[in-house]
């Protein structure tokens, strides 16, 4: 078991060597074959790490392959139109990551000759790169022995050290980074950091950890004390709130109105059928009429296209889309950046949120 002193983390030297050896040996035998693993291309490592933020590996794999096929180099990404980048990112969520990645690629081309820098300070100045991503790139792409702490490795380290407090508390966070810095292999830092994450994903899981399969069980304080299911402590369950929205498939001749969201905020820069929240005790039709006023347009409401349900943060949303026929007015909006009248078949070319893509598919099928 790792010997810890408080407040600093000070594992025994022999225990550290054993942890490194056991974990890397396990990783060599059990690591999943992922398209970004084993790559010597810093750009590929960077893209994968940005995509993997708050997103499961299985979800990322097809996006990573499509993205690298469309933008195989930093120069290709920097030269791309932001809308094309967002369209390829569609469905992956957290679109600020895509905008930051695109902006950072342009900065790398402007300031570093199109070569991703290998100095920590230079990487930190790029949009969207925090401590974890910087260190992941440095260790995996450049062989720097620097630590990483993210959701999976955080859980492994908390159990390994027997840390009972909230894993994101400032004091605990510092101890975890200190422990990770002590443990990271000097010879295979990238593999070691990936091994920590892989162990958390496959064995040291949030619920029902498979301790009998863990290469570090003899060093694990939580396992020794029988408290592996209590570390890290779980926060209160999120209470979901039901809400309703209305969207308009507003037709003018053979086209529908598509509007672009502001750059900041959820789904920033993406396009959508105009929508608004429905207030308590407000009907769908009344909300649709208010939406038309906000857009500066007049229309006749017609039938319901579809009602879809989706979840976002703490909300469960029922989104009802009504078809409407344009009767006059000129588009204006205090929310949306711009509007365009497009044929339903052209909606495939615009980056939309996942709920809006479902509505777009209804419209495309209807013609």
C-alpha positions as CSV (number, residue, x, y, z in Angstrom):
1,X,0.0,0.0,0.0
2,X,1.3,3.5,-0.8
3,X,2.7,5.3,2.2
4,X,1.1,8.7,2.5
5,X,2.0,11.6,4.8
6,X,-0.2,14.6,5.3
7,X,-0.5,17.2,3.9
8,X,2.0,16.3,1.2
9,X,1.9,13.1,-0.8
10,X,5.1,11.1,-0.3
11,X,4.8,7.5,-1.7
12,X,7.6,5.1,-0.8
13,X,10.1,4.9,-3.7
14,X,9.9,1.2,-4.1
15,X,6.1,1.4,-4.2
16,X,6.3,4.0,-6.9
17,X,8.5,1.8,-9.0
18,X,6.1,-1.1,-8.5
19,X,3.1,1.0,-9.5
20,X,4.8,2.1,-12.7
21,X,5.9,-1.4,-13.6
22,X,2.6,-3.1,-12.8
23,X,0.5,-0.5,-14.5
24,X,2.6,-0.3,-17.7
25,X,2.7,-4.1,-17.9
26,X,-1.1,-4.3,-17.6
27,X,-1.5,-1.5,-20.2
28,X,0.7,-3.4,-22.7
29,X,-1.6,-6.4,-22.4
30,X,-5.0,-4.8,-22.1
31,X,-5.0,-1.4,-23.7
32,X,-7.8,-0.9,-26.2
33,X,-6.7,-0.3,-29.8
34,X,-7.8,3.3,-30.5
35,X,-7.0,5.2,-33.7
36,X,-5.0,7.9,-31.9
37,X,-2.9,5.6,-29.8
38,X,0.7,5.0,-31.0
39,X,0.5,8.1,-33.2
40,X,3.7,10.2,-33.2
41,X,1.7,13.1,-34.7
42,X,1.1,15.8,-32.0
43,X,-1.8,17.2,-34.0
44,X,-3.6,13.8,-33.8
45,X,-3.0,13.6,-30.1
46,X,-4.3,17.1,-29.6
47,X,-7.5,16.5,-31.6
48,X,-8.2,13.3,-29.7
49,X,-7.7,14.9,-26.3
50,X,-10.0,17.8,-27.1
51,X,-12.7,15.4,-28.4
52,X,-12.4,13.1,-25.4
53,X,-13.1,16.0,-22.9
54,X,-16.4,15.0,-21.3
55,X,-17.1,12.5,-24.1
56,X,-16.9,8.7,-24.1
57,X,-14.3,6.9,-26.1
58,X,-16.8,4.9,-28.2
59,X,-18.5,8.1,-29.2
60,X,-15.3,9.9,-30.2
61,X,-13.8,7.2,-32.5
62,X,-15.9,7.8,-35.6
63,X,-15.7,11.6,-35.1
64,X,-11.9,11.5,-34.8
65,X,-11.5,9.5,-38.0
66,X,-13.8,11.8,-40.0
67,X,-12.2,14.9,-38.6
68,X,-8.7,13.8,-39.5
69,X,-9.8,12.7,-42.9
70,X,-11.3,16.1,-43.6
71,X,-8.5,18.1,-41.8
72,X,-5.4,15.9,-41.9
73,X,-3.0,18.7,-40.8
74,X,-3.0,21.8,-38.6
75,X,-2.8,23.9,-41.8
76,X,-5.9,22.2,-43.2
77,X,-7.8,22.9,-40.1
78,X,-6.7,26.5,-39.9
79,X,-7.7,27.1,-43.5
80,X,-11.2,25.6,-43.0
81,X,-14.4,27.5,-42.7
82,X,-15.7,27.4,-39.1
83,X,-19.1,26.2,-40.3
84,X,-17.4,23.2,-41.9
85,X,-15.6,22.5,-38.7
86,X,-18.8,22.7,-36.7
87,X,-20.7,20.5,-39.2
88,X,-18.1,17.7,-38.7
89,X,-18.4,18.2,-34.9
90,X,-22.2,18.0,-35.0
91,X,-23.6,15.6,-32.4
92,X,-20.3,15.5,-30.4
93,X,-21.5,18.3,-28.2
94,X,-19.7,21.0,-26.3
95,X,-19.2,23.0,-29.5
96,X,-16.9,25.5,-27.8
97,X,-14.2,22.8,-28.1
98,X,-14.5,22.8,-31.9
99,X,-14.4,26.6,-32.1
100,X,-11.4,26.8,-29.8
101,X,-9.6,24.0,-31.7
102,X,-10.1,25.9,-34.9
103,X,-9.0,29.2,-33.5
104,X,-5.9,27.5,-31.9
105,X,-5.0,25.9,-35.2
106,X,-5.0,29.4,-36.8
107,X,-2.9,30.7,-34.0
108,X,-0.4,27.9,-34.4
109,X,0.0,28.7,-38.1
110,X,0.3,32.4,-37.4
111,X,2.8,32.2,-34.5
112,X,4.5,28.8,-34.8
113,X,4.8,28.1,-38.5
114,X,2.0,25.5,-38.4
115,X,3.9,23.3,-35.9
116,X,2.3,22.5,-32.5
117,X,4.8,23.9,-29.9
118,X,6.3,21.6,-27.3
119,X,6.8,24.2,-24.6
120,X,4.2,24.3,-21.8
121,X,3.8,28.1,-21.8
122,X,3.3,28.2,-25.6
123,X,0.6,25.5,-25.4
124,X,-1.2,27.2,-22.5
125,X,-1.6,30.4,-24.6
126,X,-3.6,28.5,-27.2
127,X,-7.4,28.7,-26.9
128,X,-9.1,25.9,-25.1
129,X,-6.0,24.2,-23.6
130,X,-6.0,23.8,-19.9
131,X,-3.6,22.0,-17.6
132,X,-4.8,18.5,-18.4
133,X,-4.8,18.9,-22.2
134,X,-1.4,20.6,-22.2
135,X,0.1,17.8,-20.1
136,X,-1.6,15.1,-22.2
137,X,0.0,16.5,-25.3
138,X,3.4,17.0,-23.7
139,X,3.5,13.5,-22.3
140,X,2.0,11.6,-25.3
141,X,3.4,13.6,-28.2
142,X,6.7,14.8,-26.8
143,X,7.6,12.3,-24.1
144,X,7.6,14.9,-21.3
145,X,7.2,13.3,-17.8
146,X,4.3,15.5,-16.7
147,X,1.2,14.3,-14.8
148,X,-2.4,14.3,-15.9
149,X,-5.6,14.3,-13.7
150,X,-9.0,13.8,-15.3
151,X,-12.2,11.9,-14.4
152,X,-10.9,8.4,-14.7
153,X,-7.4,8.9,-13.4
154,X,-8.8,11.1,-10.5
155,X,-10.8,8.1,-9.4
156,X,-7.9,5.7,-9.6
157,X,-5.6,8.1,-7.6
158,X,-8.2,8.8,-5.0
159,X,-8.7,5.1,-4.3
160,X,-5.0,4.4,-4.5
161,X,-4.3,7.0,-1.9
162,X,-7.4,6.4,0.2
163,X,-8.6,10.0,-0.2
164,X,-12.1,10.2,1.3
165,X,-12.8,13.9,0.6
166,X,-14.6,15.4,-2.4
167,X,-12.2,14.7,-5.3
168,X,-12.6,18.2,-6.7
169,X,-12.0,20.1,-3.5
170,X,-8.9,22.4,-3.8
171,X,-6.8,20.5,-1.2
172,X,-7.7,17.1,-2.7
173,X,-7.0,18.4,-6.2
174,X,-3.5,19.5,-5.2
175,X,-2.7,16.2,-3.6
176,X,-3.9,14.3,-6.7
177,X,-1.7,16.4,-9.0
178,X,1.2,15.9,-6.6
179,X,0.7,12.2,-6.5
180,X,0.3,11.9,-10.3
181,X,3.6,13.9,-10.7
182,X,5.4,11.5,-8.4
183,X,4.1,8.4,-10.1
184,X,4.4,9.3,-13.8
185,X,7.0,7.2,-15.6
186,X,10.1,9.0,-16.7
187,X,10.6,6.6,-19.6
188,X,7.1,6.1,-20.9
189,X,5.1,9.1,-19.6
190,X,2.5,9.1,-22.3
191,X,1.8,5.4,-21.9
192,X,1.7,5.7,-18.1
193,X,-0.8,8.6,-18.2
194,X,-3.0,6.7,-20.7
195,X,-2.7,3.6,-18.6
196,X,-4.1,5.5,-15.5
197,X,-7.1,6.6,-17.6
198,X,-7.5,3.2,-19.1
199,X,-7.5,1.5,-15.7
200,X,-10.2,3.9,-14.5
201,X,-12.3,3.3,-17.6
202,X,-12.0,-0.5,-17.7
203,X,-11.3,-1.7,-14.1
204,X,-11.5,1.0,-11.5
205,X,-14.9,2.1,-12.5
206,X,-17.2,4.5,-10.7
207,X,-19.5,1.7,-9.6
208,X,-18.7,-2.0,-9.0
209,X,-14.9,-1.6,-9.5
210,X,-13.3,-5.0,-10.5
211,X,-10.6,-4.9,-7.9
212,X,-9.7,-8.6,-8.5
213,X,-8.5,-7.6,-12.0
214,X,-6.6,-4.5,-10.9
215,X,-2.8,-4.7,-11.2
216,X,-2.5,-2.1,-8.4
217,X,-4.7,-3.8,-5.8
218,X,-1.9,-4.6,-3.4
219,X,-1.0,-0.9,-3.4
220,X,-4.5,0.4,-3.1
221,X,-5.4,2.0,0.3
222,X,-9.2,2.0,-0.5
223,X,-9.1,-1.8,-1.3
224,X,-7.1,-2.5,1.8
225,X,-9.7,-0.7,3.9
226,X,-12.7,-2.1,2.1
227,X,-13.9,1.4,1.1
228,X,-13.4,1.3,-2.7
229,X,-17.1,1.8,-3.3
230,X,-17.1,4.9,-1.1
231,X,-14.3,6.7,-2.9
232,X,-14.7,9.2,-4.3
233,X,-17.9,10.2,-2.5
234,X,-20.9,10.7,-4.8
235,X,-22.5,14.0,-5.0
236,X,-26.3,14.6,-4.8
237,X,-28.3,13.2,-7.7
238,X,-29.2,15.9,-10.2
239,X,-32.9,16.7,-10.2
240,X,-34.2,17.1,-13.7
241,X,-36.7,19.9,-14.5
242,X,-39.3,19.4,-17.3
243,X,-39.7,22.3,-19.7
244,X,-41.3,22.9,-23.1
245,X,-40.1,24.7,-26.2
246,X,-41.7,25.6,-29.6
247,X,-39.8,25.7,-32.9
248,X,-41.1,27.0,-36.3
249,X,-40.7,25.4,-39.7
250,X,-41.5,28.7,-41.3
251,X,-42.0,28.2,-45.1
252,X,-41.7,30.8,-47.8
253,X,-42.4,29.2,-51.2
254,X,-40.2,26.1,-51.2
255,X,-37.8,27.3,-48.5
256,X,-37.7,27.4,-44.7
257,X,-36.2,29.9,-42.4
258,X,-32.9,28.9,-40.7
259,X,-31.3,31.1,-38.1
260,X,-27.8,31.2,-36.6
261,X,-27.3,31.2,-32.9
262,X,-25.0,33.7,-31.2
263,X,-21.3,32.8,-30.9
264,X,-21.4,32.5,-27.1
265,X,-23.5,30.1,-25.1
266,X,-24.9,26.7,-25.7
267,X,-24.8,25.6,-29.4
268,X,-22.9,28.8,-30.2
269,X,-22.6,29.5,-33.9
270,X,-24.9,26.6,-34.9
271,X,-28.0,27.0,-37.0
272,X,-31.5,26.0,-36.1
273,X,-35.2,26.4,-36.8
274,X,-36.2,29.5,-34.7
275,X,-37.4,28.4,-31.2
276,X,-38.2,29.8,-27.8
277,X,-39.2,28.5,-24.4
278,X,-42.9,28.1,-23.6
279,X,-43.8,29.8,-20.3
280,X,-45.9,28.1,-17.7
281,X,-49.6,28.2,-18.6
282,X,-48.7,29.3,-22.1
283,X,-50.0,27.4,-25.1
284,X,-47.7,26.2,-27.9
285,X,-49.6,28.4,-30.3
286,X,-49.3,31.5,-28.1
287,X,-45.5,30.9,-27.7
288,X,-45.2,30.5,-31.5
289,X,-47.0,33.9,-32.1
290,X,-44.6,35.6,-29.7
291,X,-41.7,34.0,-31.5
292,X,-42.9,35.4,-34.8
293,X,-43.1,38.9,-33.2
294,X,-39.5,38.5,-32.0
295,X,-38.5,37.6,-35.5
296,X,-40.3,40.6,-37.1
297,X,-42.4,38.2,-39.3
298,X,-46.0,37.4,-39.9
299,X,-47.2,33.9,-40.7
300,X,-50.2,31.6,-40.5
301,X,-49.7,28.7,-38.1
302,X,-50.5,25.3,-39.6
303,X,-50.0,21.7,-38.4
304,X,-47.5,20.1,-36.0
305,X,-44.4,18.7,-37.7
306,X,-43.2,16.7,-34.7
307,X,-42.6,16.8,-31.0
308,X,-39.2,15.5,-29.9
309,X,-37.7,15.1,-26.5
310,X,-34.1,15.6,-25.4
311,X,-32.1,16.3,-22.3
312,X,-29.6,19.1,-21.7
313,X,-27.8,19.8,-18.4
314,X,-30.6,19.7,-15.8
315,X,-33.6,20.0,-18.2
316,X,-35.8,17.5,-19.9
317,X,-37.2,19.3,-22.9
318,X,-40.3,18.6,-25.0
319,X,-39.8,20.5,-28.3
320,X,-42.8,21.0,-30.5
321,X,-42.2,22.1,-34.1
322,X,-45.1,23.8,-35.9
323,X,-45.3,24.4,-39.6
324,X,-46.2,28.0,-40.6
325,X,-46.7,29.8,-43.8
326,X,-44.9,33.2,-44.3
327,X,-47.2,36.1,-44.9
328,X,-44.9,39.1,-44.6
329,X,-42.3,41.1,-42.6
330,X,-38.6,41.3,-42.6
331,X,-36.3,39.1,-40.5
332,X,-34.8,40.8,-37.5
333,X,-33.8,39.4,-34.1
334,X,-32.2,40.4,-30.9
335,X,-30.9,36.8,-30.4
336,X,-30.1,35.3,-33.7
337,X,-27.1,36.5,-35.7
338,X,-28.7,36.1,-39.1
339,X,-31.4,34.2,-40.9
340,X,-31.4,32.4,-44.3
341,X,-34.2,30.9,-46.4
342,X,-33.0,27.5,-47.5
343,X,-34.6,24.4,-49.1
344,X,-35.2,21.5,-46.7
345,X,-32.7,19.4,-48.7
346,X,-30.0,21.9,-48.0
347,X,-30.3,21.6,-44.2
348,X,-27.7,18.8,-44.4
349,X,-25.0,21.4,-45.2
350,X,-25.5,23.4,-42.0
351,X,-24.2,22.5,-38.5
352,X,-27.2,21.9,-36.3
353,X,-27.6,20.7,-32.7
354,X,-28.7,17.1,-32.3
355,X,-32.4,17.9,-31.5
356,X,-32.5,20.3,-34.5
357,X,-31.0,17.7,-36.8
358,X,-33.9,15.5,-35.9
359,X,-36.3,18.2,-36.9
360,X,-34.4,18.8,-40.1
361,X,-34.7,15.2,-41.0
362,X,-38.5,15.4,-40.6
363,X,-38.5,18.4,-43.0
364,X,-36.2,16.8,-45.5
365,X,-38.4,13.7,-45.6
366,X,-41.5,15.8,-46.1
367,X,-39.8,17.8,-48.8
